[in-house]
Amino acid sequence: MARCEVCGNDYDKPIEVSIDGGAAGVFDSFECAIHALAPTCSHCGCRVIGHGAEVNGSIFCCAHCASSAGAEGLKDRA
């Protein structure tokens, strides 16, 4: 059994997630892994679990948030 690093649940089928560059953890669900490891949008603060956009070192969840911070030329796909 392994204890989830986010919620503390002691689970018999944990998942281990690691990211190139060092961040890693043991979790009982993808939800907890996202909470711990996914970057946050520099504009609205939501977790970026899709592709997102990176502009001048800042990460955004969508083109709207990036443009709200001054980025130009980005489009969300519909």
mmJSON file of the N, C-alpha and C atoms, coordinates in Angstrom:
{"data_MODEL":{"atom_site":{
"group_PDB":["ATOM","ATOM","ATOM","ATOM","ATOM","ATOM","ATOM","ATOM","ATOM","ATOM","ATOM","ATOM","ATOM","ATOM","ATOM","ATOM","ATOM","ATOM","ATOM","ATOM","ATOM","ATOM","ATOM","ATOM","ATOM","ATOM","ATOM","ATOM","ATOM","ATOM","ATOM","ATOM","ATOM","ATOM","ATOM","ATOM","ATOM","ATOM","ATOM","ATOM","ATOM","ATOM","ATOM","ATOM","ATOM","ATOM","ATOM","ATOM","ATOM","ATOM","ATOM","ATOM","ATOM","ATOM","ATOM","ATOM","ATOM","ATOM","ATOM","ATOM","ATOM","ATOM","ATOM","ATOM","ATOM","ATOM","ATOM","ATOM","ATOM","ATOM","ATOM","ATOM","ATOM","ATOM","ATOM","ATOM","ATOM","ATOM","ATOM","ATOM","ATOM","ATOM","ATOM","ATOM","ATOM","ATOM","ATOM","ATOM","ATOM","ATOM","ATOM","ATOM","ATOM","ATOM","ATOM","ATOM","ATOM","ATOM","ATOM","ATOM","ATOM","ATOM","ATOM","ATOM","ATOM","ATOM","ATOM","ATOM","ATOM","ATOM","ATOM","ATOM","ATOM","ATOM","ATOM","ATOM","ATOM","ATOM","ATOM","ATOM","ATOM","ATOM","ATOM","ATOM","ATOM","ATOM","ATOM","ATOM","ATOM","ATOM","ATOM","ATOM","ATOM","ATOM","ATOM","ATOM","ATOM","ATOM","ATOM","ATOM","ATOM","ATOM","ATOM","ATOM","ATOM","ATOM","ATOM","ATOM","ATOM","ATOM","ATOM","ATOM","ATOM","ATOM","ATOM","ATOM","ATOM","ATOM","ATOM","ATOM","ATOM","ATOM","ATOM","ATOM","ATOM","ATOM","ATOM","ATOM","ATOM","ATOM","ATOM","ATOM","ATOM","ATOM","ATOM","ATOM","ATOM","ATOM","ATOM","ATOM","ATOM","ATOM","ATOM","ATOM","ATOM","ATOM","ATOM","ATOM","ATOM","ATOM","ATOM","ATOM","ATOM","ATOM","ATOM","ATOM","ATOM","ATOM","ATOM","ATOM","ATOM","ATOM","ATOM","ATOM","ATOM","ATOM","ATOM","ATOM","ATOM","ATOM","ATOM","ATOM","ATOM","ATOM","ATOM","ATOM","ATOM","ATOM","ATOM","ATOM","ATOM","ATOM","ATOM","ATOM","ATOM","ATOM","ATOM","ATOM","ATOM","ATOM","ATOM","ATOM","ATOM","ATOM"],
"id":[1,2,3,4,5,6,7,8,9,10,11,12,13,14,15,16,17,18,19,20,21,22,23,24,25,26,27,28,29,30,31,32,33,34,35,36,37,38,39,40,41,42,43,44,45,46,47,48,49,50,51,52,53,54,55,56,57,58,59,60,61,62,63,64,65,66,67,68,69,70,71,72,73,74,75,76,77,78,79,80,81,82,83,84,85,86,87,88,89,90,91,92,93,94,95,96,97,98,99,100,101,102,103,104,105,106,107,108,109,110,111,112,113,114,115,116,117,118,119,120,121,122,123,124,125,126,127,128,129,130,131,132,133,134,135,136,137,138,139,140,141,142,143,144,145,146,147,148,149,150,151,152,153,154,155,156,157,158,159,160,161,162,163,164,165,166,167,168,169,170,171,172,173,174,175,176,177,178,179,180,181,182,183,184,185,186,187,188,189,190,191,192,193,194,195,196,197,198,199,200,201,202,203,204,205,206,207,208,209,210,211,212,213,214,215,216,217,218,219,220,221,222,223,224,225,226,227,228,229,230,231,232,233,234],
"type_symbol":["N","C","C","N","C","C","N","C","C","N","C","C","N","C","C","N","C","C","N","C","C","N","C","C","N","C","C","N","C","C","N","C","C","N","C","C","N","C","C","N","C","C","N","C","C","N","C","C","N","C","C","N","C","C","N","C","C","N","C","C","N","C","C","N","C","C","N","C","C","N","C","C","N","C","C","N","C","C","N","C","C","N","C","C","N","C","C","N","C","C","N","C","C","N","C","C","N","C","C","N","C","C","N","C","C","N","C","C","N","C","C","N","C","C","N","C","C","N","C","C","N","C","C","N","C","C","N","C","C","N","C","C","N","C","C","N","C","C","N","C","C","N","C","C","N","C","C","N","C","C","N","C","C","N","C","C","N","C","C","N","C","C","N","C","C","N","C","C","N","C","C","N","C","C","N","C","C","N","C","C","N","C","C","N","C","C","N","C","C","N","C","C","N","C","C","N","C","C","N","C","C","N","C","C","N","C","C","N","C","C","N","C","C","N","C","C","N","C","C","N","C","C","N","C","C","N","C","C","N","C","C","N","C","C"],
"label_atom_id":["N","CA","C","N","CA","C","N","CA","C","N","CA","C","N","CA","C","N","CA","C","N","CA","C","N","CA","C","N","CA","C","N","CA","C","N","CA","C","N","CA","C","N","CA","C","N","CA","C","N","CA","C","N","CA","C","N","CA","C","N","CA","C","N","CA","C","N","CA","C","N","CA","C","N","CA","C","N","CA","C","N","CA","C","N","CA","C","N","CA","C","N","CA","C","N","CA","C","N","CA","C","N","CA","C","N","CA","C","N","CA","C","N","CA","C","N","CA","C","N","CA","C","N","CA","C","N","CA","C","N","CA","C","N","CA","C","N","CA","C","N","CA","C","N","CA","C","N","CA","C","N","CA","C","N","CA","C","N","CA","C","N","CA","C","N","CA","C","N","CA","C","N","CA","C","N","CA","C","N","CA","C","N","CA","C","N","CA","C","N","CA","C","N","CA","C","N","CA","C","N","CA","C","N","CA","C","N","CA","C","N","CA","C","N","CA","C","N","CA","C","N","CA","C","N","CA","C","N","CA","C","N","CA","C","N","CA","C","N","CA","C","N","CA","C","N","CA","C","N","CA","C","N","CA","C","N","CA","C","N","CA","C","N","CA","C","N","CA","C","N","CA","C"],
"label_alt_id":[null,null,null,null,null,null,null,null,null,null,null,null,null,null,null,null,null,null,null,null,null,null,null,null,null,null,null,null,null,null,null,null,null,null,null,null,null,null,null,null,null,null,null,null,null,null,null,null,null,null,null,null,null,null,null,null,null,null,null,null,null,null,null,null,null,null,null,null,null,null,null,null,null,null,null,null,null,null,null,null,null,null,null,null,null,null,null,null,null,null,null,null,null,null,null,null,null,null,null,null,null,null,null,null,null,null,null,null,null,null,null,null,null,null,null,null,null,null,null,null,null,null,null,null,null,null,null,null,null,null,null,null,null,null,null,null,null,null,null,null,null,null,null,null,null,null,null,null,null,null,null,null,null,null,null,null,null,null,null,null,null,null,null,null,null,null,null,null,null,null,null,null,null,null,null,null,null,null,null,null,null,null,null,null,null,null,null,null,null,null,null,null,null,null,null,null,null,null,null,null,null,null,null,null,null,null,null,null,null,null,null,null,null,null,null,null,null,null,null,null,null,null,null,null,null,null,null,null,null,null,null,null,null,null],
"label_comp_id":["MET","MET","MET","ALA","ALA","ALA","ARG","ARG","ARG","CYS","CYS","CYS","GLU","GLU","GLU","VAL","VAL","VAL","CYS","CYS","CYS","GLY","GLY","GLY","ASN","ASN","ASN","ASP","ASP","ASP","TYR","TYR","TYR","ASP","ASP","ASP","LYS","LYS","LYS","PRO","PRO","PRO","ILE","ILE","ILE","GLU","GLU","GLU","VAL","VAL","VAL","SER","SER","SER","ILE","ILE","ILE","ASP","ASP","ASP","GLY","GLY","GLY","GLY","GLY","GLY","ALA","ALA","ALA","ALA","ALA","ALA","GLY","GLY","GLY","VAL","VAL","VAL","PHE","PHE","PHE","ASP","ASP","ASP","SER","SER","SER","PHE","PHE","PHE","GLU","GLU","GLU","CYS","CYS","CYS","ALA","ALA","ALA","ILE","ILE","ILE","HIS","HIS","HIS","ALA","ALA","ALA","LEU","LEU","LEU","ALA","ALA","ALA","PRO","PRO","PRO","THR","THR","THR","CYS","CYS","CYS","SER","SER","SER","HIS","HIS","HIS","CYS","CYS","CYS","GLY","GLY","GLY","CYS","CYS","CYS","ARG","ARG","ARG","VAL","VAL","VAL","ILE","ILE","ILE","GLY","GLY","GLY","HIS","HIS","HIS","GLY","GLY","GLY","ALA","ALA","ALA","GLU","GLU","GLU","VAL","VAL","VAL","ASN","ASN","ASN","GLY","GLY","GLY","SER","SER","SER","ILE","ILE","ILE","PHE","PHE","PHE","CYS","CYS","CYS","CYS","CYS","CYS","ALA","ALA","ALA","HIS","HIS","HIS","CYS","CYS","CYS","ALA","ALA","ALA","SER","SER","SER","SER","SER","SER","ALA","ALA","ALA","GLY","GLY","GLY","ALA","ALA","ALA","GLU","GLU","GLU","GLY","GLY","GLY","LEU","LEU","LEU","LYS","LYS","LYS","ASP","ASP","ASP","ARG","ARG","ARG","ALA","ALA","ALA"],
"label_asym_id":["A","A","A","A","A","A","A","A","A","A","A","A","A","A","A","A","A","A","A","A","A","A","A","A","A","A","A","A","A","A","A","A","A","A","A","A","A","A","A","A","A","A","A","A","A","A","A","A","A","A","A","A","A","A","A","A","A","A","A","A","A","A","A","A","A","A","A","A","A","A","A","A","A","A","A","A","A","A","A","A","A","A","A","A","A","A","A","A","A","A","A","A","A","A","A","A","A","A","A","A","A","A","A","A","A","A","A","A","A","A","A","A","A","A","A","A","A","A","A","A","A","A","A","A","A","A","A","A","A","A","A","A","A","A","A","A","A","A","A","A","A","A","A","A","A","A","A","A","A","A","A","A","A","A","A","A","A","A","A","A","A","A","A","A","A","A","A","A","A","A","A","A","A","A","A","A","A","A","A","A","A","A","A","A","A","A","A","A","A","A","A","A","A","A","A","A","A","A","A","A","A","A","A","A","A","A","A","A","A","A","A","A","A","A","A","A","A","A","A","A","A","A","A","A","A","A","A","A","A","A","A","A","A","A"],
"label_entity_id":["1","1","1","1","1","1","1","1","1","1","1","1","1","1","1","1","1","1","1","1","1","1","1","1","1","1","1","1","1","1","1","1","1","1","1","1","1","1","1","1","1","1","1","1","1","1","1","1","1","1","1","1","1","1","1","1","1","1","1","1","1","1","1","1","1","1","1","1","1","1","1","1","1","1","1","1","1","1","1","1","1","1","1","1","1","1","1","1","1","1","1","1","1","1","1","1","1","1","1","1","1","1","1","1","1","1","1","1","1","1","1","1","1","1","1","1","1","1","1","1","1","1","1","1","1","1","1","1","1","1","1","1","1","1","1","1","1","1","1","1","1","1","1","1","1","1","1","1","1","1","1","1","1","1","1","1","1","1","1","1","1","1","1","1","1","1","1","1","1","1","1","1","1","1","1","1","1","1","1","1","1","1","1","1","1","1","1","1","1","1","1","1","1","1","1","1","1","1","1","1","1","1","1","1","1","1","1","1","1","1","1","1","1","1","1","1","1","1","1","1","1","1","1","1","1","1","1","1","1","1","1","1","1","1"],
"label_seq_id":[1,1,1,2,2,2,3,3,3,4,4,4,5,5,5,6,6,6,7,7,7,8,8,8,9,9,9,10,10,10,11,11,11,12,12,12,13,13,13,14,14,14,15,15,15,16,16,16,17,17,17,18,18,18,19,19,19,20,20,20,21,21,21,22,22,22,23,23,23,24,24,24,25,25,25,26,26,26,27,27,27,28,28,28,29,29,29,30,30,30,31,31,31,32,32,32,33,33,33,34,34,34,35,35,35,36,36,36,37,37,37,38,38,38,39,39,39,40,40,40,41,41,41,42,42,42,43,43,43,44,44,44,45,45,45,46,46,46,47,47,47,48,48,48,49,49,49,50,50,50,51,51,51,52,52,52,53,53,53,54,54,54,55,55,55,56,56,56,57,57,57,58,58,58,59,59,59,60,60,60,61,61,61,62,62,62,63,63,63,64,64,64,65,65,65,66,66,66,67,67,67,68,68,68,69,69,69,70,70,70,71,71,71,72,72,72,73,73,73,74,74,74,75,75,75,76,76,76,77,77,77,78,78,78],
"pdbx_PDB_ins_code":[null,null,null,null,null,null,null,null,null,null,null,null,null,null,null,null,null,null,null,null,null,null,null,null,null,null,null,null,null,null,null,null,null,null,null,null,null,null,null,null,null,null,null,null,null,null,null,null,null,null,null,null,null,null,null,null,null,null,null,null,null,null,null,null,null,null,null,null,null,null,null,null,null,null,null,null,null,null,null,null,null,null,null,null,null,null,null,null,null,null,null,null,null,null,null,null,null,null,null,null,null,null,null,null,null,null,null,null,null,null,null,null,null,null,null,null,null,null,null,null,null,null,null,null,null,null,null,null,null,null,null,null,null,null,null,null,null,null,null,null,null,null,null,null,null,null,null,null,null,null,null,null,null,null,null,null,null,null,null,null,null,null,null,null,null,null,null,null,null,null,null,null,null,null,null,null,null,null,null,null,null,null,null,null,null,null,null,null,null,null,null,null,null,null,null,null,null,null,null,null,null,null,null,null,null,null,null,null,null,null,null,null,null,null,null,null,null,null,null,null,null,null,null,null,null,null,null,null,null,null,null,null,null,null],
"Cartn_x":[0.848,0.0,0.891,0.408,1.146,0.184,0.688,-0.13,-0.023,-1.186,-1.229,-0.618,0.273,0.96,0.06,-1.117,-2.018,-3.111,-3.866,-5.026,-4.77,-3.657,-3.326,-3.987,-4.77,-5.44,-4.406,-4.589,-3.726,-4.339,-3.7,-4.319,-3.462,-4.114,-3.368,-2.969,-3.453,-3.088,-2.67,-1.623,-1.214,-0.572,-0.519,0.208,1.388,2.49,3.656,3.829,3.912,4.057,5.358,6.136,7.355,7.428,8.071,8.23,9.721,10.116,11.527,11.922,12.997,13.444,13.301,12.703,12.759,11.47,10.392,9.164,8.576,8.159,7.57,6.707,5.858,5.048,4.253,3.677,2.822,1.424,0.429,-0.932,-1.939,-3.143,-4.191,-5.087,-4.916,-5.733,-5.029,-5.469,-4.929,-5.323,-6.493,-6.932,-5.906,-5.431,-4.429,-3.099,-2.723,-1.484,-1.556,-2.688,-2.877,-2.767,-3.414,-3.372,-1.94,-1.131,0.237,1.227,1.043,2.094,1.777,0.505,0.172,0.457,0.971,1.221,-0.106,-0.058,-1.259,-1.156,-2.307,-2.38,-1.95,-1.072,-0.576,-1.634,-2.74,-3.803,-4.945,-5.548,-6.748,-6.477,-5.318,-4.958,-5.444,-6.163,-6.637,-5.468,-5.633,-4.602,-4.595,-3.42,-3.29,-3.073,-4.13,-4.027,-4.04,-4.2,-4.102,-2.789,-2.768,-1.54,-1.2,-2.189,-1.916,-1.037,-0.517,0.375,1.429,2.657,3.732,4.204,4.184,4.6,5.569,6.772,7.799,7.993,7.964,8.196,6.985,5.839,4.607,3.714,3.013,2.135,0.686,-0.101,-1.516,-2.343,-3.586,-4.463,-5.058,-5.144,-5.776,-5.288,-5.637,-5.243,-5.888,-7.115,-7.793,-6.996,-6.571,-5.793,-4.447,-3.815,-2.538,-2.715,-3.782,-4.0,-4.366,-5.031,-5.356,-4.088,-3.008,-1.725,-0.82,-1.366,-0.601,-0.028,-0.181,0.34,-0.507,0.118,-0.591,-0.425,-1.422,-1.318,-1.698,-2.115,-2.52,-4.01,-4.39,-5.8,-6.109,-7.261,-7.747,-8.401,-8.268,-8.928,-10.291,-11.269,-12.659,-13.005],
"Cartn_y":[-1.183,0.0,1.242,2.266,3.526,4.67,5.668,6.815,7.908,8.431,9.512,10.769,11.414,12.599,13.833,13.8,14.955,14.77,13.671,13.509,12.597,11.854,10.987,9.632,9.34,8.053,6.936,5.887,4.718,3.76,3.596,2.912,1.745,0.628,-0.563,-0.564,0.391,0.482,1.914,2.411,3.795,3.96,5.203,5.512,6.405,6.207,7.052,7.879,9.184,10.089,10.857,10.922,11.721,12.6,13.742,14.701,14.877,14.934,15.206,16.484,16.449,17.606,17.417,16.286,15.979,15.832,16.56,16.456,15.054,14.469,13.135,12.967,11.96,11.691,10.415,9.967,8.79,9.276,8.843,9.347,8.217,8.465,7.467,7.725,8.872,9.196,10.231,10.325,11.364,12.741,12.842,14.127,14.657,13.819,14.255,14.573,13.782,14.053,15.408,15.726,17.022,18.141,17.976,19.009,19.29,18.246,18.405,18.853,18.419,18.583,19.515,19.723,20.546,22.021,22.727,24.165,24.925,26.133,26.964,28.087,28.477,29.562,30.858,31.595,32.855,33.937,33.753,34.774,34.41,33.219,32.872,31.928,31.268,30.399,28.97,28.61,27.224,26.302,25.024,24.046,23.807,23.803,23.581,22.094,21.393,19.947,19.593,20.591,20.381,20.95,21.334,21.869,23.249,24.11,25.449,26.225,27.328,28.165,28.761,28.851,29.476,30.705,31.845,33.106,33.803,34.052,34.741,34.122,32.793,32.092,31.928,32.505,32.351,31.319,30.519,29.478,29.926,29.707,30.075,28.873,28.813,27.692,27.822,29.044,29.263,30.574,30.783,32.007,33.236,33.1,34.244,34.752,33.845,34.261,34.849,34.255,34.78,36.184,36.403,37.736,38.74,38.301,39.192,39.674,38.907,39.281,39.98,40.264,41.038,40.254,38.947,38.157,38.4,38.343,38.569,37.384,37.175,36.18,34.762,34.503,33.142,32.957,31.742,31.428,30.095,30.01,28.727,27.999,26.704,25.915,25.512,25.656,25.295,23.937],
"Cartn_z":[0.0,0.0,0.0,-0.648,-0.699,-0.403,0.268,0.658,-0.407,-0.844,-1.82,-1.2,-1.955,-1.448,-1.352,-1.989,-1.948,-0.904,-1.012,-0.126,1.064,1.038,2.16,2.133,1.094,0.983,0.877,1.654,1.61,0.598,-0.553,-1.686,-2.143,-2.507,-2.909,-4.388,-5.177,-6.596,-6.938,-6.31,-6.551,-7.933,-8.386,-9.612,-9.248,-9.956,-9.751,-11.023,-10.862,-11.99,-11.815,-12.894,-12.845,-14.085,-13.924,-15.004,-15.23,-16.502,-16.787,-16.075,-15.37,-14.621,-13.125,-12.694,-11.294,-10.517,-10.866,-10.079,-10.232,-9.129,-9.14,-7.908,-7.937,-6.768,-6.907,-5.79,-5.737,-5.388,-6.192,-6.056,-6.165,-5.645,-5.76,-6.965,-7.648,-8.812,-9.682,-10.932,-11.799,-11.296,-10.667,-10.099,-9.1,-8.221,-7.242,-7.917,-8.939,-9.663,-10.358,-10.978,-11.627,-10.606,-9.469,-8.422,-7.987,-7.919,-7.428,-8.502,-9.755,-10.752,-11.917,-12.233,-13.405,-13.128,-14.13,-13.944,-13.855,-13.325,-13.265,-14.294,-14.829,-15.798,-15.12,-15.784,-15.228,-15.161,-15.898,-15.893,-14.944,-15.137,-14.356,-13.191,-13.18,-12.066,-12.16,-13.249,-13.348,-13.687,-13.431,-13.754,-15.256,-15.862,-17.294,-17.504,-17.953,-18.16,-19.639,-20.497,-21.941,-22.434,-23.692,-24.278,-23.735,-23.57,-23.079,-24.049,-23.584,-24.393,-23.471,-23.975,-23.212,-23.972,-23.299,-23.912,-22.967,-23.457,-22.665,-21.28,-21.219,-19.964,-19.068,-19.459,-18.686,-19.363,-18.563,-19.091,-18.939,-19.997,-20.013,-20.437,-19.97,-20.3,-21.695,-22.218,-23.519,-24.132,-25.403,-26.1,-25.476,-24.985,-24.356,-23.153,-22.296,-21.121,-21.535,-22.547,-23.023,-23.592,-24.37,-24.94,-23.861,-22.806,-21.681,-20.989,-21.136,-20.541,-21.557,-22.751,-23.736,-24.896,-24.923,-26.041,-27.287,-28.433,-29.688,-30.626,-31.472,-32.533,-32.173,-30.944,-30.565,-30.827,-31.241,-31.466,-30.819,-30.158,-29.664,-30.835,-30.866,-31.911,-31.427,-32.288,-31.936,-32.446],
"occupancy":[1.0,1.0,1.0,1.0,1.0,1.0,1.0,1.0,1.0,1.0,1.0,1.0,1.0,1.0,1.0,1.0,1.0,1.0,1.0,1.0,1.0,1.0,1.0,1.0,1.0,1.0,1.0,1.0,1.0,1.0,1.0,1.0,1.0,1.0,1.0,1.0,1.0,1.0,1.0,1.0,1.0,1.0,1.0,1.0,1.0,1.0,1.0,1.0,1.0,1.0,1.0,1.0,1.0,1.0,1.0,1.0,1.0,1.0,1.0,1.0,1.0,1.0,1.0,1.0,1.0,1.0,1.0,1.0,1.0,1.0,1.0,1.0,1.0,1.0,1.0,1.0,1.0,1.0,1.0,1.0,1.0,1.0,1.0,1.0,1.0,1.0,1.0,1.0,1.0,1.0,1.0,1.0,1.0,1.0,1.0,1.0,1.0,1.0,1.0,1.0,1.0,1.0,1.0,1.0,1.0,1.0,1.0,1.0,1.0,1.0,1.0,1.0,1.0,1.0,1.0,1.0,1.0,1.0,1.0,1.0,1.0,1.0,1.0,1.0,1.0,1.0,1.0,1.0,1.0,1.0,1.0,1.0,1.0,1.0,1.0,1.0,1.0,1.0,1.0,1.0,1.0,1.0,1.0,1.0,1.0,1.0,1.0,1.0,1.0,1.0,1.0,1.0,1.0,1.0,1.0,1.0,1.0,1.0,1.0,1.0,1.0,1.0,1.0,1.0,1.0,1.0,1.0,1.0,1.0,1.0,1.0,1.0,1.0,1.0,1.0,1.0,1.0,1.0,1.0,1.0,1.0,1.0,1.0,1.0,1.0,1.0,1.0,1.0,1.0,1.0,1.0,1.0,1.0,1.0,1.0,1.0,1.0,1.0,1.0,1.0,1.0,1.0,1.0,1.0,1.0,1.0,1.0,1.0,1.0,1.0,1.0,1.0,1.0,1.0,1.0,1.0,1.0,1.0,1.0,1.0,1.0,1.0,1.0,1.0,1.0,1.0,1.0,1.0,1.0,1.0,1.0,1.0,1.0,1.0],
"B_iso_or_equiv":[0.0,0.0,0.0,0.0,0.0,0.0,0.0,0.0,0.0,0.0,0.0,0.0,0.0,0.0,0.0,0.0,0.0,0.0,0.0,0.0,0.0,0.0,0.0,0.0,0.0,0.0,0.0,0.0,0.0,0.0,0.0,0.0,0.0,0.0,0.0,0.0,0.0,0.0,0.0,0.0,0.0,0.0,0.0,0.0,0.0,0.0,0.0,0.0,0.0,0.0,0.0,0.0,0.0,0.0,0.0,0.0,0.0,0.0,0.0,0.0,0.0,0.0,0.0,0.0,0.0,0.0,0.0,0.0,0.0,0.0,0.0,0.0,0.0,0.0,0.0,0.0,0.0,0.0,0.0,0.0,0.0,0.0,0.0,0.0,0.0,0.0,0.0,0.0,0.0,0.0,0.0,0.0,0.0,0.0,0.0,0.0,0.0,0.0,0.0,0.0,0.0,0.0,0.0,0.0,0.0,0.0,0.0,0.0,0.0,0.0,0.0,0.0,0.0,0.0,0.0,0.0,0.0,0.0,0.0,0.0,0.0,0.0,0.0,0.0,0.0,0.0,0.0,0.0,0.0,0.0,0.0,0.0,0.0,0.0,0.0,0.0,0.0,0.0,0.0,0.0,0.0,0.0,0.0,0.0,0.0,0.0,0.0,0.0,0.0,0.0,0.0,0.0,0.0,0.0,0.0,0.0,0.0,0.0,0.0,0.0,0.0,0.0,0.0,0.0,0.0,0.0,0.0,0.0,0.0,0.0,0.0,0.0,0.0,0.0,0.0,0.0,0.0,0.0,0.0,0.0,0.0,0.0,0.0,0.0,0.0,0.0,0.0,0.0,0.0,0.0,0.0,0.0,0.0,0.0,0.0,0.0,0.0,0.0,0.0,0.0,0.0,0.0,0.0,0.0,0.0,0.0,0.0,0.0,0.0,0.0,0.0,0.0,0.0,0.0,0.0,0.0,0.0,0.0,0.0,0.0,0.0,0.0,0.0,0.0,0.0,0.0,0.0,0.0,0.0,0.0,0.0,0.0,0.0,0.0],
"pdbx_formal_charge":[null,null,null,null,null,null,null,null,null,null,null,null,null,null,null,null,null,null,null,null,null,null,null,null,null,null,null,null,null,null,null,null,null,null,null,null,null,null,null,null,null,null,null,null,null,null,null,null,null,null,null,null,null,null,null,null,null,null,null,null,null,null,null,null,null,null,null,null,null,null,null,null,null,null,null,null,null,null,null,null,null,null,null,null,null,null,null,null,null,null,null,null,null,null,null,null,null,null,null,null,null,null,null,null,null,null,null,null,null,null,null,null,null,null,null,null,null,null,null,null,null,null,null,null,null,null,null,null,null,null,null,null,null,null,null,null,null,null,null,null,null,null,null,null,null,null,null,null,null,null,null,null,null,null,null,null,null,null,null,null,null,null,null,null,null,null,null,null,null,null,null,null,null,null,null,null,null,null,null,null,null,null,null,null,null,null,null,null,null,null,null,null,null,null,null,null,null,null,null,null,null,null,null,null,null,null,null,null,null,null,null,null,null,null,null,null,null,null,null,null,null,null,null,null,null,null,null,null,null,null,null,null,null,null],
"auth_seq_id":[1,1,1,2,2,2,3,3,3,4,4,4,5,5,5,6,6,6,7,7,7,8,8,8,9,9,9,10,10,10,11,11,11,12,12,12,13,13,13,14,14,14,15,15,15,16,16,16,17,17,17,18,18,18,19,19,19,20,20,20,21,21,21,22,22,22,23,23,23,24,24,24,25,25,25,26,26,26,27,27,27,28,28,28,29,29,29,30,30,30,31,31,31,32,32,32,33,33,33,34,34,34,35,35,35,36,36,36,37,37,37,38,38,38,39,39,39,40,40,40,41,41,41,42,42,42,43,43,43,44,44,44,45,45,45,46,46,46,47,47,47,48,48,48,49,49,49,50,50,50,51,51,51,52,52,52,53,53,53,54,54,54,55,55,55,56,56,56,57,57,57,58,58,58,59,59,59,60,60,60,61,61,61,62,62,62,63,63,63,64,64,64,65,65,65,66,66,66,67,67,67,68,68,68,69,69,69,70,70,70,71,71,71,72,72,72,73,73,73,74,74,74,75,75,75,76,76,76,77,77,77,78,78,78],
"auth_comp_id":["MET","MET","MET","ALA","ALA","ALA","ARG","ARG","ARG","CYS","CYS","CYS","GLU","GLU","GLU","VAL","VAL","VAL","CYS","CYS","CYS","GLY","GLY","GLY","ASN","ASN","ASN","ASP","ASP","ASP","TYR","TYR","TYR","ASP","ASP","ASP","LYS","LYS","LYS","PRO","PRO","PRO","ILE","ILE","ILE","GLU","GLU","GLU","VAL","VAL","VAL","SER","SER","SER","ILE","ILE","ILE","ASP","ASP","ASP","GLY","GLY","GLY","GLY","GLY","GLY","ALA","ALA","ALA","ALA","ALA","ALA","GLY","GLY","GLY","VAL","VAL","VAL","PHE","PHE","PHE","ASP","ASP","ASP","SER","SER","SER","PHE","PHE","PHE","GLU","GLU","GLU","CYS","CYS","CYS","ALA","ALA","ALA","ILE","ILE","ILE","HIS","HIS","HIS","ALA","ALA","ALA","LEU","LEU","LEU","ALA","ALA","ALA","PRO","PRO","PRO","THR","THR","THR","CYS","CYS","CYS","SER","SER","SER","HIS","HIS","HIS","CYS","CYS","CYS","GLY","GLY","GLY","CYS","CYS","CYS","ARG","ARG","ARG","VAL","VAL","VAL","ILE","ILE","ILE","GLY","GLY","GLY","HIS","HIS","HIS","GLY","GLY","GLY","ALA","ALA","ALA","GLU","GLU","GLU","VAL","VAL","VAL","ASN","ASN","ASN","GLY","GLY","GLY","SER","SER","SER","ILE","ILE","ILE","PHE","PHE","PHE","CYS","CYS","CYS","CYS","CYS","CYS","ALA","ALA","ALA","HIS","HIS","HIS","CYS","CYS","CYS","ALA","ALA","ALA","SER","SER","SER","SER","SER","SER","ALA","ALA","ALA","GLY","GLY","GLY","ALA","ALA","ALA","GLU","GLU","GLU","GLY","GLY","GLY","LEU","LEU","LEU","LYS","LYS","LYS","ASP","ASP","ASP","ARG","ARG","ARG","ALA","ALA","ALA"],
"auth_asym_id":["A","A","A","A","A","A","A","A","A","A","A","A","A","A","A","A","A","A","A","A","A","A","A","A","A","A","A","A","A","A","A","A","A","A","A","A","A","A","A","A","A","A","A","A","A","A","A","A","A","A","A","A","A","A","A","A","A","A","A","A","A","A","A","A","A","A","A","A","A","A","A","A","A","A","A","A","A","A","A","A","A","A","A","A","A","A","A","A","A","A","A","A","A","A","A","A","A","A","A","A","A","A","A","A","A","A","A","A","A","A","A","A","A","A","A","A","A","A","A","A","A","A","A","A","A","A","A","A","A","A","A","A","A","A","A","A","A","A","A","A","A","A","A","A","A","A","A","A","A","A","A","A","A","A","A","A","A","A","A","A","A","A","A","A","A","A","A","A","A","A","A","A","A","A","A","A","A","A","A","A","A","A","A","A","A","A","A","A","A","A","A","A","A","A","A","A","A","A","A","A","A","A","A","A","A","A","A","A","A","A","A","A","A","A","A","A","A","A","A","A","A","A","A","A","A","A","A","A","A","A","A","A","A","A"],
"auth_atom_id":["N","CA","C","N","CA","C","N","CA","C","N","CA","C","N","CA","C","N","CA","C","N","CA","C","N","CA","C","N","CA","C","N","CA","C","N","CA","C","N","CA","C","N","CA","C","N","CA","C","N","CA","C","N","CA","C","N","CA","C","N","CA","C","N","CA","C","N","CA","C","N","CA","C","N","CA","C","N","CA","C","N","CA","C","N","CA","C","N","CA","C","N","CA","C","N","CA","C","N","CA","C","N","CA","C","N","CA","C","N","CA","C","N","CA","C","N","CA","C","N","CA","C","N","CA","C","N","CA","C","N","CA","C","N","CA","C","N","CA","C","N","CA","C","N","CA","C","N","CA","C","N","CA","C","N","CA","C","N","CA","C","N","CA","C","N","CA","C","N","CA","C","N","CA","C","N","CA","C","N","CA","C","N","CA","C","N","CA","C","N","CA","C","N","CA","C","N","CA","C","N","CA","C","N","CA","C","N","CA","C","N","CA","C","N","CA","C","N","CA","C","N","CA","C","N","CA","C","N","CA","C","N","CA","C","N","CA","C","N","CA","C","N","CA","C","N","CA","C","N","CA","C","N","CA","C","N","CA","C","N","CA","C","N","CA","C","N","CA","C","N","CA","C"],
"pdbx_PDB_model_num":[1,1,1,1,1,1,1,1,1,1,1,1,1,1,1,1,1,1,1,1,1,1,1,1,1,1,1,1,1,1,1,1,1,1,1,1,1,1,1,1,1,1,1,1,1,1,1,1,1,1,1,1,1,1,1,1,1,1,1,1,1,1,1,1,1,1,1,1,1,1,1,1,1,1,1,1,1,1,1,1,1,1,1,1,1,1,1,1,1,1,1,1,1,1,1,1,1,1,1,1,1,1,1,1,1,1,1,1,1,1,1,1,1,1,1,1,1,1,1,1,1,1,1,1,1,1,1,1,1,1,1,1,1,1,1,1,1,1,1,1,1,1,1,1,1,1,1,1,1,1,1,1,1,1,1,1,1,1,1,1,1,1,1,1,1,1,1,1,1,1,1,1,1,1,1,1,1,1,1,1,1,1,1,1,1,1,1,1,1,1,1,1,1,1,1,1,1,1,1,1,1,1,1,1,1,1,1,1,1,1,1,1,1,1,1,1,1,1,1,1,1,1,1,1,1,1,1,1,1,1,1,1,1,1]
}}}
